[in-house]
Amino acid sequence: MNKLLLLLFCSLLIAGISSCGQNESDDEQKSLEQKKDELREKRKTLNQLQGDIQRLESEIEARGNDRERESKVLVELDTLRKQDLKHFTVFQGNVDTRNRVTASAEVSGRIISLAVEEGQAVRSGQVIARLDTEVIDKQMAEVETTLSLAKDVYERQKRLWDQNIGSEVQYLEAKNSMERLERNLEVLQSQKARAVVRAPKSGVLDQLLLREGELVSPGVPIGLIVDTQNLKLSVDVPENFLARIDLGDEVEIHFPSLDETIPSRISRIGSSIDPENRTFRVEANLPSGHSRIMPHLMARMSVNDRTAENTLVVPLNIVQYELGGRAYVYVAEDQGDFLRAKKNYVETGLSYRGQIEIQTGLREGDLLIVRGHQDVSSDQRLTRDE
C-alpha cells in the first residue's frame, strides 16, 4: 500500500515536472516571436526615420541653396561723410521795380500827339507827348513883334546918348523896355518847351494814362515808366520766420511761367509787421538784362531758413520704417571675404529735397546701402555693384 502510494506520488511529480517544462518551452517560443515582431517594427520605423532624415536633409539643402542664391543681392554702397544740409521754405510774391516814375505835364494844354507806345523802351529825356502850344505861339509872336520895335528904339537912343544927345532917362527907359520884353520871350519859350513831355528816366513805358485830344493840367501824369534793369522780388513772410532770416541769406527764385530758377540773396527785410496778416516784407534783387522777367510776374522765393551744419546726410528714400514707427537703414559690414548687411536703427532730423539728417545710429565712414536696400535683410551676404 505504501509502495503504491509512493509510486503514484512519483508519477504525479514526474507528470507535473514534464508539464512545467512544456509551459516554459512554450513561453520562450512565444517571447521569441514577439521580439522578432518588435524587431521588424523597429526596422520599419528605422526605415521611415531614415527616409524622413533624407527628405529633411534634401529640403534643408535645397532651402540653403535658395537662401544662398537670395543672399547674393546686388547693392550699391556709398561711404557716409558729413556735410551741411540746408532747408528752404517757399514764399510766393510778384516781381516789382525799384524805380517806377511818371511822365507828367508841366503846363496846361491838349495832347496833340503821342511819340511812343505802351511797352516801348524809352531813354531819359525822350519825347513822350506833345501839347498844343497855339496860345503860347501867339503870345510869342506878339512879344517878338514888340521886342523888335523896342530894340530899334533902344539902338537909336543909344546912338543919341553916345553923341550926348537926349536925356539919360530916355536911354534907360528904352533899354529897360527891351530887356523886359526879352525876358518875357524867354518865359514863353520855356513854357513852350515844357509843352513837350519827356521821360524823366530810362525804362519801359508800361502804361499810357491819357490819349491824344485829352486836356491835361500841370502835374497830371501821362505815362507810367518802369525801370526793368533794377527789378526785385517782394514776398510777405510770416512773423515766426523773423529770427531765421537775415540780410544776405541765400534764396532761390523760381518763375513758374518761365520754368526757370535763379539764385539770389536777401537784399532787404521790412522794418515793420503788417498788423492785419502778421507778415513782414522780404526782398531779393533780380538780375538785369533778362528780357522775360518783368514787373508783376509771379515768382516763388525759397528762403534758407534752417541749416544743419557738419552732419550726416542720407537719401530720404533709403530710410525705412517698422510698423511701430522706428526708422532704420541698412549698412554693409566688411566680413573679410564678403560683405554682410546690418540693420541700424536711426533717429532723423532735418529733411529737404530728398535728403535727411541722421542724428544717431550711424557714423562717418559707414558703408551705406543706397541701392538694393529693399531687397536685403539683416545678416544677409551682399554683392557689391562696382
Secondary structure, 3 states (H helix, E strand, C coil): CHHHHHHHHHHHHHHHHHHHHHHHHHHHHHHHHHHHHHHHHHHHHHHHHHHHHHHHHHHHHHHHHHHHHHHCEEEEEEECCEEEEEEEEEEEEEEEECCEEEEECCCCEEEEEECCCCCCEECCCCEEEEECCHHHHHHHHHHHHHHHHHHHHHHHHHHHHHCCCCCHHHHHHHHHHHHHHHHHHHHHHHHHHHCEEECCCCEEEEEECCCCCCEECCCCEEEEEECCCCEEEEEEEEHHHHHHCCCCCEEEEEECCCCEEEEEEEEEECCCCECCCCEEEEEEECCCCCCCCCCCCEEEEEEEEEEEEEEEEEEHHHCEECCCCCEEEEEEEECCCCEEEEEEEEEEEEEECCEEEEEECCCCCCEEEEECHHHCCCCCEEEECC
